[in-house]
Amino acid sequence: MTDNEYDNTTELDPRIAQRLKRDPKGLVAAVIQQYDTREVLMVGYMNDEALRRTLTTGRVTFWSRSRQEYWRKGDTSGHVQYVKSVSLDCDGDALLVEVDQVGAACHTGRRSCFLEGGPLPVVVGHRTQEQKEGTDE
Amino acid sequence: MTDNEYDNTTELDPRIAQRLKRDPKGLVAAVIQQYDTREVLMVGYMNDEALRRTLTTGRVTFWSRSRQEYWRKGDTSGHVQYVKSVSLDCDGDALLVEVDQVGAACHTGRRSCFLEGGPLPVVVGHRTQEQKEGTDE
């Protein structure tokens, strides 16, 4: 292993751990996105060890706040999440985990937890003419 | 207004409010996704009033945990988020907000906060042959 490689074999590499901004319970939010369709499937939470397992095993592991235990997605349901990439956000309190989701991400059997909850009524916003003509994306 | 319409004019409609599962600070996580490219841009937090404003004004409003104030995205930066849709998840503790993001979502000037933080080293996972051949998505 070269000096530049991270070592997550027994604990989360300190260079990653020091970048995390955890909530009072030691958790960061993890947004789970299907890697090819880019559908947002669910949001879970990870502590340092859940993140370490997610980075090193090819499978997503959360910390279950309700059950207070590690939860490797799919172990009971078969609805495995295979890890494709993990990115940390600018201030270290959120993760974006791109996965290949087998079957349903939601415990209700829906593909996405947001399909289960469903849309709320919104007033849709639109760019101004100036913004449309600008060079911004 | 018919009986079926939600009324968010002065406060968040009780039928929506009762579905929210807030953290101890009264907040739910809001995943912000560009509506057409489906890029995940950032994660923010909303209380009931921030959600009400987001649903009714065409613009995304967060509750800033660091500044303890409402934060209508783009008011100082110009990097406005126009609301296209808002969905609640199955257990009411996360929102998916599809937006049209003008310019950069990240305060650093990057399009996405996850581009700014960047990728972590991962072991990539793969479906089993059985899962590849199955009828699951």
Interface residues (C-beta under 8 A of the other chain):
Chain A: E5 Y6 N8 I16 R19 D23 A29 V31 Q33 T37 R38 E39 V40 M42 V43 T54 L55 T56 T57 G58 R59 V80 Y82 V83 K84 S85 V86 S87 L88 D89 C90 D91 G92 D93 A94 L96 D100 Q101 V102 G103 C106 H107 T108 R110 R111 C113 F114 L115 E116 G117 G118 P119 L120 P121 V122 V123 V124 G125 H126 R127 Q131 G134 D136 E137
Chain B: E5 Y6 N8 I16 R19 D23 A29 V31 Q33 T37 R38 E39 V40 M42 V43 T54 L55 T56 T57 G58 R59 V80 Y82 V83 K84 S85 V86 S87 L88 D89 C90 D91 G92 D93 A94 L96 D100 Q101 V102 G103 C106 H107 T108 R110 R111 C113 F114 L115 E116 G117 G118 P119 L120 P121 V122 V123 V124 G125 H126 R127 Q131 G134 D136 E137
